[in-house]
Structure formats: C-alpha cells, structure tokens
Amino acid sequence: MTEKESVNNIGTADLVSAYSSPAKSVGDPGITPLSPSHSLKDSDQNVPAQQSYVVVVAIDFGTTSSGYAYSFTKEPECIHIMRRWEGGDPGVSNQKTPTTILLTPDGKFHSFGYAARDFYHDLDPSDSKHWLYLEKFKMKLHTTSTLSTETELLAANGKRVKALDIFSYALQFFKEQALKELSDQVGSEFHSSDVRWVITVPAIWKQPAKQFMRQAAYKSGLVTPDNPEQLIIALEPEAASIYCMKLRLHQMIDLSSKTAFNGYSPTETVGTGMTQAKEVVRRNRQSRTFLVENVIGELWSELTEGDRYVVVDCGGGTVDLTVHQIRLPEGHLKELYKASGGPYGSIGVDYEFEKLLCKIFGVDFIDQFKIKRPAAWVDLMIAFESRKRAAAPERTNPLNINLPFSFIDYYKKFRGHSVEHALRKSNVDFVKWSSQGMLRMNPDAMNALFKPTIDHIIQHLSDLFEKPEVSDIKFLFLVGGFSESPLLQQAIQTMLGGRCRIIIPHDVGLTILKGAVLFGLDPSVIKVRRSPLTYGVGVLNRYVEGKHPPEKMLLKDGTRWCTDVFDKFISADQSVALGEMVKRSYTPARPSQLVIVINIYCSEIDDVTFITDPGVKKCSTLRLDLTGTELSSVPARREIQTRLQFGDTEIKAMALDIATSRCVKAGIDFLNY
C-alpha cells in the first residue's frame, strides 16, 4: 500500500479497487481508481499530429566505439555514414570513433574519440594526471542498480565526475558534428529542430537507463523536454533486424552455406569471409553512402509468413538477443520472446587480459600503474586491442603485444627488478618476454582470454534455443563489432550444429547504425514487442475471508479492505502491440489537489499477488499534474483517465481530465522516485 501524503497539494496515497470503492470523506488524501481496462489501439486518444523532419540522424553510442549516420526523409533509400575520423589504429577500422572523452582539469569538455585519446596520450605525465579521461563508460548505466541523475563515473586518474555530464557532453559532440556535416552538404545552416534524432541502446537495458539517455539528450540540447517525440530510443538488435531485412545477397556472408558466397566457402578457415568482406567494404567506403532496398531484400524472398529468426548483437559491452517473426507482405516484425542477453561484450576479453597482467606483475603494481601512468595504460590496451583482433582458431604463430617503455621503467622502480624477471617467476608458461620489448603470447593463451566471455554467450544462446518460442528458427544474424571474431563465429557454428543458417552482414559494425536510421524513418515497423517485466500498482480490494491474509486487513468506515493488492498493468513476456494502451481512471482526494503521485511496482515474474511479495520492488512513480485544468464548478468525483503505453521502446503515459476534456501532464519517472 502506498504511503499517504498530503503536502502542498501533492497526493501519494492508497489506491482503492475500481470494483468497489469506499465513500470518500472531505480531506481524505486517498486516490480512488474508477474503471480499469485494457484498450487496444484507442482511436479516440488525442495524439498530436506527427511533426515532419527533413532528416533522420541516428547516433550509435557504443561501449567501445560510436558514430552517426543520417538519411534525408525525401531519399530514404540512401543512408549516409559520417565523415571519416582523424586518427586510427593499425589493424583497426576507424569508420566509427572510440567512445573516449577528455575533460580539462577544471571539468570542461575538451575532446571526444581519437582526438581525446591522442591529446591525452601526448600530455606530459605530470600534466595528464590532472586531466579527466574516460572510456568504456556506457556499461555503468547497465551495471548500476541504483542509477540516478547523480550517478558518478571514475576517470582514469581516479577522480569522479557526474555520469549525466559525460553522456550529455558526448551527445552534444555528435550533435555539433552531424549538424556541421549536414550544413556543409546542403549549403545552408542546419538546425537541430530540423532533425528527428535516434539514439541506440541495448535491448536488455532497463527503463532507468533509457530514461537516463533521454535526460542526457535534453541536457545536451539535442532535443527539448517540450518536444520529446523528436527523439526516439532505438533498441540495438531491433535496429539490426530492420537493416538485415534489406540485405542483398552480395551484402552478407552465409557461414553455414554449402555454396560459396563472395568467393568464400565454409570449408575454408572461419574468418576468411570476413577478411574478404572487409576488403569489399574498404573499397566501397569512399562514397560513405549506402543504398538500401525500398522493399525487403533478396534473402527475405526465402521467408514465408510466420518464419522466425534470431538477431545476436555482440557489441563491446553487452550481447543482446532478440527473436523476431516476419509478417508479409509488408515486412512488419513481431517480437516472439522478450529481449535477453548480458554483459558479455568484447571488453570481457580486455578484463581477462588485465587479470593476466595482474597474475604476472601483481595486482598492486597494475592498480598503481593505471593511476600513476594512465596514458601509458591506454597505450597498452590499444596495443592489446590490435592483437586481440588477430586471434583465430587456426592461428599457429605467436602474438606480440608492445609494452610501453613507461610500463617497463615504472615496474623496475616499483619492484626493483625487470619485467623479464617477473615473467620468469610468474609460472605463466604461455607468455614469454621478447627482447624487442614485447609480451609474446602463444595463440592458445590469447584464445584462453576469449573463453569466459564466449562461454557466457554460448550458454545464453543454448538456453534461448530451448524456449518453445525459439523453435524452427530459419536464420541467426550475427551483428555488432564482436561478431567479427573468428573464435566467436566458430563457437556459435559448433553450438548450433546446422540448426539454422548463420548470416553476417558486411561491415557488421555499422549494421545497427544503418538500421537505427531506418527505424527513425519508420518507427512503426516493429508491430509487437514483449514486456521484459511485470508492472502494476498497489490498491485496496474488498477483504475476502479465507482468501486474503489477516495481516492485510484494514477496517475503514465500517468496511473491511485488503491492503497492498497488486493491480497488474502488464505481465512479464506478455505480447504488447504498438499503440496498445492500459487504461486506469483515478479521482483526486480533494477538489483542490493539483498533483497526484502514484508508485509503480515491478517484478521479473508474472505471478504477483501483493506489492510486498518477494521480488516485487518499487521502480518508478507516475505523476499527474492537474495544474491548468481547474474547474469553476468542481464535480463531486473528478475522473482523471490515465493511459499507459507499453508497446514502444520506452514506457509512456498520457492522461485526460474527463470533466474538461483537457490533457493532463503525465510522466513516469524511473530515475528519481
């Protein structure tokens, strides 16, 4: 049962069952629900007319790398990838830029991407310790259970900075880059108001993380809270799925094909096809413009109504899986099983490498080195990244990883003996010292660093394919930068054992970005989604002897009520159509009440009876602002009709004052409840 509160015309109070509400006395701070119902795609809902935009710009905000792409709404078949970035690493594509940000010692934005990393690298060590350098910080939004606008991130020098500031700086950077490129292209100044913006997030992110990204977008000036529809939050595997629908045969690799695709046969070493695909992409990149089918692509001509496929988005931080069913002839998509996955991205391999270094050189040294020589630590991880991408199942020759001079020098000062001595004493046989100043790893040692992360992915895929909704899968699409790993490709092939075809799009790291643009052009393409959680509110119901626990009984005005009853809005894994509404009506406790605040609860399971059940927790508040809807003659019972929409990528709320037919400002807050 929610707490009663009646301060400054704000009411957060008991909700009473719609089926039998007690009479309300004057001054009672309770809120009485009237008639709850489900409403499928209400046509009477006052929805504002869609604003038209000149261009759609999608920002793929990744854990390890980020970028943007755009398409003019009059030329939706042309997707333009951002300008080439300055900088880059040997053996690493620089079509996107690293998700790295640098702030000045006083906390002001300095640079992003390669520019941030290179500037930080060139700083004198005595200066660099004062600068705030952050990388791979996106995962904080997924791993923080108490995410709020006050959540902090740790910079390389150990100092803390507000996460909301960092994310808004990054989005502001992309906004300025995109608007400048658009202005240069059309020959006149482009404004943010001309753009429909799309930001990608993992499908497994919970609502607080999605709201956090939206708040960062507001703070960055990307869009304003007054026009929230200008920004769309896109789910990464959904975006990939939309793009995969448009694929032509020459734009993909079929790992499970019995015939050659692009000169690649499965009998060749895994990864050969990706190497050839990268070369094709490299030659075609000069234009930075990709043409997409205005109908479904060639691959989809093999699909029939109701066919199912899985998209596995293997990124830097997370692995996201979604199961879709196609509806023909329009090519609309239906989600068959709620999005799943976990923190199994490629940075897991980086953590294993760091653990290996700790085993050889000591945790105390590595911790100190990261703080005292942060720029050199970044250099070391860049060197590892390049060699990490060379790992392959059939590789026989060693991989050499450059150790920065400052690592060798600092270790000698710290321990009093050499790096070579540490390697000899460590009993780590598979890593040797090269006289050229390198760590020489045998291929099995490198592959072992991948194993924990890949094992997580394979286990999750195996569990997913056991679900009845995931039977008779025709295709599995591998997308995201980590999908380029031959080790991961081979593990997935072995696990599936020929159960379905494995398809990898060319330029796999840009699949989500291009799909996010297509989603921005037509957000209605995903017609049905699955709710990840069960949502509801606490209400009072008539007490039934033998059914309700005695400790839940409340005697009020001579009537017995059961408290804390969970009034379910939607169940976990329930199918929800786009535009489907859950409708509830509430009445303010007092005619003068201007704000109603209702606590919302959630659970990962469907079978919830009370808000006090194990696993049920308060997750947000629904706020109804009645200011501006005051009546000259107030009716005895004032009805505020609330509609909650669960079928989109974000949960949305709308409300209507029935007496005045005016819209009531409604919002759900998952961050500050």
Buried (B, 14 or more C-beta within 10 A) or exposed (E): BBEBEBEEBBBBBBBBBBEEBBEBEEEBBBBBBBEBEEBEEBEEBEEEEEEEBBBBBBBBBBBBBBBBBBBBEEEBEBBBBBBEBEBBBEEBBBBBBBBBBBBEEEEEBBBBBBBBBBBBBEBEEEEBBEBBBBBBBBBBBBEBEEBBBEBBBEBBBEBEBBBBBBBBBBBBBBBEBBBEBBEEEEEEEBEBEBBBBBBBBBBBBBBBBBBBBBBBBBBBEBBEEEEBEBBBBBBBBBBBBBBBBBBEEEBBBBBBBEEEBBEBEBEEBBBBBBEBBBEBBEEEBEEBBBEBBEEBBBBBEEBEEEBBBBBBBBBBBBBBBBBBBBBEEEBBBBBBBBBBBBBBBBBBBBEBBBBBBBBBBBEEBBEEBBEBBBBBBBBBBBBBBBBBBEBBBEBEEBBBBBBBEBBBEBBBEBBEEEBEBBBEEBEBEBBBBBEEBBBBBBBEBBBBBBEBBBEBBBEBBEEBBEEEBBEEBBBBBBBBBBBBBBBBBBBBBEBBEEBBBBBBBBBBBBBBBBBBBBBBBEBEBBBBBBBBBBBBBBBBBBBEEEEBEEEBEBEBEEEEBBBBBBBBBBBBBBBBBBBBBBBBBBBBBBBEBBBBBBBBBBBEBBEBBBBBBEEBEEBBBBBBBBEEBEEEEEEEEBBBBBBBBBBBBBBBBBBBBBBBEBBBBBBBBBBEB
